[in-house]
Amino acid sequence: METLLTESVQNSLGHFMYHNAIFMCERLCAEFPSKTNMQLLVGCYLHNQQAYAAYHLLKGTSMAQSRYLFALSCFQMDLLTEAETTLCPPNEPTAEVPNGAAGHYLLGLIYRLFVRGVERYEHIKYNLCSIF
C-alpha cells in the first residue's frame, strides 16, 4: 500500500497535479509516517509554492536533505539569514553544506542577495566544479 501511494504521489507530481500529490502524500504520511515520506510531502508543498507549509514541517530537523529543503523554503520566504544559518551552522564551522552542489548553489544565491561577492563566488565555483 505504501508503495502504491508513493507511486501515485510521484505520478501526480510528474503530471503537474500538485494538489492531488499533496492530498495523496498527506494520506501517505498519515498511514505510514517516516522521514522519507515527510520529505516527499515537503517536496509536494514546495512544488505547489507552499514554502510556509514546508517550513513548519521541517523546523528543527537535522537530516542533511531536510536541512537543505528547510533552507530552500526559508529562501523562498525571504528568510535569508535563517536559510544561511541552516546551510552553514555558526556553531559547527566544519559542517558540510547539505545536498552537495545544490546546497552550495543555494548558498551562492543567498550570498548574492546579501551582496557578499567573495563568498558567493566561492560557492558558485564549488557548485560548477562538482558538476564537471
Short mmCIF file of the C-alpha atoms (twelve columns), coordinates in Angstrom:
data_MODEL
# 
_entry.id   MODEL 
# 
loop_
_atom_site.group_PDB 
_atom_site.id 
_atom_site.type_symbol 
_atom_site.label_atom_id 
_atom_site.label_alt_id 
_atom_site.label_comp_id 
_atom_site.label_asym_id 
_atom_site.label_seq_id 
_atom_site.Cartn_x 
_atom_site.Cartn_y 
_atom_site.Cartn_z 
_atom_site.pdbx_PDB_model_num 
ATOM 1   C CA . MET A 1   0.000  0.000  0.000   1 
ATOM 2   C CA . GLU A 2   2.826  2.393  0.869   1 
ATOM 3   C CA . THR A 3   4.499  1.755  -2.483  1 
ATOM 4   C CA . LEU A 4   1.228  2.330  -4.313  1 
ATOM 5   C CA . LEU A 5   0.662  5.669  -2.564  1 
ATOM 6   C CA . THR A 6   4.256  6.751  -3.202  1 
ATOM 7   C CA . GLU A 7   3.929  5.939  -6.902  1 
ATOM 8   C CA . SER A 8   0.623  7.808  -7.017  1 
ATOM 9   C CA . VAL A 9   2.239  10.895 -5.468  1 
ATOM 10  C CA . GLN A 10  5.158  10.786 -7.894  1 
ATOM 11  C CA . ASN A 11  2.806  10.227 -10.821 1 
ATOM 12  C CA . SER A 12  0.761  13.269 -9.773  1 
ATOM 13  C CA . LEU A 13  3.933  15.358 -9.462  1 
ATOM 14  C CA . GLY A 14  5.035  14.180 -12.901 1 
ATOM 15  C CA . HIS A 15  1.743  15.369 -14.375 1 
ATOM 16  C CA . PHE A 16  1.862  18.732 -12.531 1 
ATOM 17  C CA . MET A 17  -1.175 17.806 -10.410 1 
ATOM 18  C CA . TYR A 18  0.267  19.308 -7.235  1 
ATOM 19  C CA . HIS A 19  -2.970 19.491 -5.233  1 
ATOM 20  C CA . ASN A 20  -3.606 15.804 -5.862  1 
ATOM 21  C CA . ALA A 21  0.010  14.984 -4.965  1 
ATOM 22  C CA . ILE A 22  -0.340 16.878 -1.679  1 
ATOM 23  C CA . PHE A 23  -3.576 15.082 -0.829  1 
ATOM 24  C CA . MET A 24  -2.137 11.645 -1.617  1 
ATOM 25  C CA . CYS A 25  1.099  12.396 0.232   1 
ATOM 26  C CA . GLU A 26  -0.751 13.640 3.312   1 
ATOM 27  C CA . ARG A 27  -2.599 10.297 3.315   1 
ATOM 28  C CA . LEU A 28  0.736  8.519  2.862   1 
ATOM 29  C CA . CYS A 29  2.249  10.336 5.849   1 
ATOM 30  C CA . ALA A 30  -0.829 9.660  7.980   1 
ATOM 31  C CA . GLU A 31  -0.775 5.929  7.240   1 
ATOM 32  C CA . PHE A 32  2.996  5.398  7.045   1 
ATOM 33  C CA . PRO A 33  4.832  8.123  8.974   1 
ATOM 34  C CA . SER A 34  8.526  8.261  8.108   1 
ATOM 35  C CA . LYS A 35  11.169 10.876 7.386   1 
ATOM 36  C CA . THR A 36  11.277 9.839  3.725   1 
ATOM 37  C CA . ASN A 37  7.530  10.284 3.322   1 
ATOM 38  C CA . MET A 38  7.695  13.630 5.121   1 
ATOM 39  C CA . GLN A 39  10.405 14.795 2.711   1 
ATOM 40  C CA . LEU A 40  8.187  13.751 -0.186  1 
ATOM 41  C CA . LEU A 41  5.343  15.813 1.308   1 
ATOM 42  C CA . VAL A 42  7.672  18.778 1.709   1 
ATOM 43  C CA . GLY A 43  8.642  18.398 -1.953  1 
ATOM 44  C CA . CYS A 44  4.947  18.481 -2.882  1 
ATOM 45  C CA . TYR A 45  4.457  21.659 -0.865  1 
ATOM 46  C CA . LEU A 46  7.476  23.306 -2.483  1 
ATOM 47  C CA . HIS A 47  6.257  22.347 -5.978  1 
ATOM 48  C CA . ASN A 48  2.920  23.957 -5.120  1 
ATOM 49  C CA . GLN A 49  4.602  27.184 -3.902  1 
ATOM 50  C CA . GLN A 50  3.652  26.479 -0.270  1 
ATOM 51  C CA . ALA A 51  7.036  27.147 1.308   1 
ATOM 52  C CA . TYR A 52  5.377  28.130 4.599   1 
ATOM 53  C CA . ALA A 53  3.927  24.610 4.985   1 
ATOM 54  C CA . ALA A 54  7.315  23.038 4.235   1 
ATOM 55  C CA . TYR A 55  8.961  25.448 6.687   1 
ATOM 56  C CA . HIS A 56  6.717  24.394 9.569   1 
ATOM 57  C CA . LEU A 57  7.131  20.677 8.839   1 
ATOM 58  C CA . LEU A 58  10.918 20.883 8.705   1 
ATOM 59  C CA . LYS A 59  11.685 23.325 11.519  1 
ATOM 60  C CA . GLY A 60  14.178 21.682 13.861  1 
ATOM 61  C CA . THR A 61  15.090 18.720 11.635  1 
ATOM 62  C CA . SER A 62  18.702 17.596 11.419  1 
ATOM 63  C CA . MET A 63  18.949 15.248 8.409   1 
ATOM 64  C CA . ALA A 64  21.061 16.751 5.620   1 
ATOM 65  C CA . GLN A 65  18.323 16.544 2.960   1 
ATOM 66  C CA . SER A 66  15.785 18.030 5.390   1 
ATOM 67  C CA . ARG A 67  18.170 20.889 6.215   1 
ATOM 68  C CA . TYR A 68  18.532 21.637 2.501   1 
ATOM 69  C CA . LEU A 69  14.754 21.608 1.962   1 
ATOM 70  C CA . PHE A 70  14.294 23.797 5.050   1 
ATOM 71  C CA . ALA A 71  16.867 26.283 3.723   1 
ATOM 72  C CA . LEU A 72  15.104 26.248 0.351   1 
ATOM 73  C CA . SER A 73  11.757 27.027 1.980   1 
ATOM 74  C CA . CYS A 74  13.405 29.829 4.005   1 
ATOM 75  C CA . PHE A 75  14.908 31.203 0.780   1 
ATOM 76  C CA . GLN A 76  11.514 31.177 -0.944  1 
ATOM 77  C CA . MET A 77  10.021 33.084 2.013   1 
ATOM 78  C CA . ASP A 78  12.921 35.619 2.026   1 
ATOM 79  C CA . LEU A 79  14.230 34.409 5.390   1 
ATOM 80  C CA . LEU A 80  17.782 34.629 4.080   1 
ATOM 81  C CA . THR A 81  19.598 34.726 7.414   1 
ATOM 82  C CA . GLU A 82  17.772 31.610 8.600   1 
ATOM 83  C CA . ALA A 83  18.487 29.866 5.289   1 
ATOM 84  C CA . GLU A 84  22.197 30.708 5.576   1 
ATOM 85  C CA . THR A 85  22.360 29.533 9.194   1 
ATOM 86  C CA . THR A 86  20.687 26.257 8.240   1 
ATOM 87  C CA . LEU A 87  23.175 25.579 5.458   1 
ATOM 88  C CA . CYS A 88  26.229 26.774 7.446   1 
ATOM 89  C CA . PRO A 89  25.562 26.494 11.190  1 
ATOM 90  C CA . PRO A 90  27.763 29.042 13.019  1 
ATOM 91  C CA . ASN A 91  28.360 26.660 15.941  1 
ATOM 92  C CA . GLU A 92  29.602 23.914 13.551  1 
ATOM 93  C CA . PRO A 93  32.246 25.533 11.311  1 
ATOM 94  C CA . THR A 94  33.360 22.176 9.867   1 
ATOM 95  C CA . ALA A 95  29.851 21.003 8.917   1 
ATOM 96  C CA . GLU A 96  29.355 20.255 5.230   1 
ATOM 97  C CA . VAL A 97  26.755 22.131 3.227   1 
ATOM 98  C CA . PRO A 98  23.837 19.698 2.781   1 
ATOM 99  C CA . ASN A 99  22.875 18.343 -0.633  1 
ATOM 100 C CA . GLY A 100 26.265 18.899 -2.254  1 
ATOM 101 C CA . ALA A 101 26.381 21.150 -5.297  1 
ATOM 102 C CA . ALA A 102 22.726 22.170 -4.981  1 
ATOM 103 C CA . GLY A 103 23.358 23.341 -1.407  1 
ATOM 104 C CA . HIS A 104 26.373 25.379 -2.498  1 
ATOM 105 C CA . TYR A 105 24.345 26.881 -5.345  1 
ATOM 106 C CA . LEU A 106 21.586 27.889 -2.923  1 
ATOM 107 C CA . LEU A 107 24.193 29.397 -0.607  1 
ATOM 108 C CA . GLY A 108 25.610 31.320 -3.573  1 
ATOM 109 C CA . LEU A 109 22.137 32.702 -4.334  1 
ATOM 110 C CA . ILE A 110 21.721 33.735 -0.700  1 
ATOM 111 C CA . TYR A 111 25.083 35.495 -0.715  1 
ATOM 112 C CA . ARG A 112 24.178 37.210 -3.991  1 
ATOM 113 C CA . LEU A 113 21.139 38.709 -2.308  1 
ATOM 114 C CA . PHE A 114 23.303 39.664 0.687   1 
ATOM 115 C CA . VAL A 115 25.817 41.207 -1.762  1 
ATOM 116 C CA . ARG A 116 28.706 39.117 -0.450  1 
ATOM 117 C CA . GLY A 117 30.805 38.817 -3.576  1 
ATOM 118 C CA . VAL A 118 33.713 36.666 -2.387  1 
ATOM 119 C CA . GLU A 119 31.584 34.073 -0.585  1 
ATOM 120 C CA . ARG A 120 29.148 33.941 -3.495  1 
ATOM 121 C CA . TYR A 121 31.972 33.345 -5.966  1 
ATOM 122 C CA . GLU A 122 33.449 30.524 -3.871  1 
ATOM 123 C CA . HIS A 123 30.154 28.629 -3.558  1 
ATOM 124 C CA . ILE A 124 29.191 29.070 -7.211  1 
ATOM 125 C CA . LYS A 125 32.700 27.893 -8.196  1 
ATOM 126 C CA . TYR A 126 32.348 24.843 -5.915  1 
ATOM 127 C CA . ASN A 127 28.962 24.106 -7.486  1 
ATOM 128 C CA . LEU A 128 30.388 24.231 -11.008 1 
ATOM 129 C CA . CYS A 129 33.451 22.160 -10.087 1 
ATOM 130 C CA . SER A 130 31.339 19.393 -8.599  1 
ATOM 131 C CA . ILE A 131 29.148 19.218 -11.713 1 
ATOM 132 C CA . PHE A 132 32.077 18.676 -14.045 1 
# 
